[in-house]
Amino acid sequence: MTSAIENPLDQAARDVLLGNDRGGYTIPTARLYPYQWNWDSMFSAWGYGTFDMARAWQEVDLLFSSQWDTGMVPHIIFHNPDPDYFPGPGVWGATQTPPTSGISQPPVAATLILKLYEMDPKAGLPHLKTLYPKLVAWHAWWMRERCKDGPVAIIHPWESGRDNCPDWDIGMEGVQINEDDPYTRRDTGHVNADERPLKWDYDRYLAILAFGRSVHWNDRAMYEDGPFLMADPGITFVLLRAFSDLIEIGRILGEDTADLSAQHDQLREGASKLWNAEKGWFDAYDLRTGQSANVLGSGAFLAYFAGVSRPALDAHFARIWDKVAFGVPSADPESERFDPRRYWRGPTWPVVNSLIAMGLTDMGRNEAETRLRNETAALIEAGGFWEYYDPMDGTPCGGASFGWTAAIWLTWCG
Ligand code: 9WN
């Protein structure tokens, strides 16, 4: 969709997506992430939707062609083995063709599929029809395998998409590492190690992964016996919103959505277990110990994306935003764990901002939405399409020429 006044960054954003296109799927960024990632791919599709609708649907259709029989849609699809990324398909013990990881990622698909359909209903309808049962099966998988305690539980921090955020610290502390299993990271060879998770994190990521591989990624075994199990506010709210959008898709297709509505209500009820009344925010908790994380992160503000808000949460939203130049920080700037350039421990992530903004719009909080959009746009205008940014001074961090940042420029903040 080109407007009369074309911002030069619009073409630059399209070029990022096209440059990351590997033929039917789009990598997040070259070298650091050379495969198809689940939620990145959905954002890329949304971005393509602004200038090439056929390519947008191709991206989505390809992602869902790797759906497991269980309904799970994997977090990585390893189309072409590439030594630039660790851990690759062999470490995951992947047996599918193409190989995949054994965990999932935030289910933004229903929401973004509905957006693509609304951009061009005629082109979208056939895809909507084939994707609907797959979305229903994926959502049912989340409810069956991950929502046994109410909110969504993750069995690995990578499943949350917010890998090393402070939310998971208490769960990670309990993970036994495997000293006899040496490995070589690749990520720190591509980007500044100070902006990546620590070795402490990777030792535990790999230990959880080794457990998953040993049980062939059996969901029940991972839930019951795995080394890590924490309730995640981020995915809970993403899934809650996704249920509303899936119900709308069902309505468009003339399907009976009563069962989806029941699941939506059940999850909404489950989400209330995340409320930490003492702190006044939605909080992660460890399902093995029952302990609250007592950590405020951007996952809590994804409540807005699901149309959920509470006065105490709003007060924290205003407080943390006032402490940074560019909202929304991924961790609380007033916490001692805040680290403004260390991945999910402080930086602002444009892609998360775009989801929070969707919620702010739907709730009629237009002033906050405009502020968030302008601050996110300013980061991109000054620095280009990076993975994330320092919320204090706007320094671009992580990977450059990043697909989802380009996509949200085209769809939201540009
Ligand atoms: C592990 C691709 C992905 C994002 C995640 C982000 C990061 C991977 C990694 O990169 O995770 O999945 O190796 O660091 O945390 O949200 O989807 O951009």
Residues whose N, C-alpha, C, O or C-beta is under 5 A from the ligand:
A	BS01	9WN	P28 Y33 W37 D40 W158 G161 R162 D163
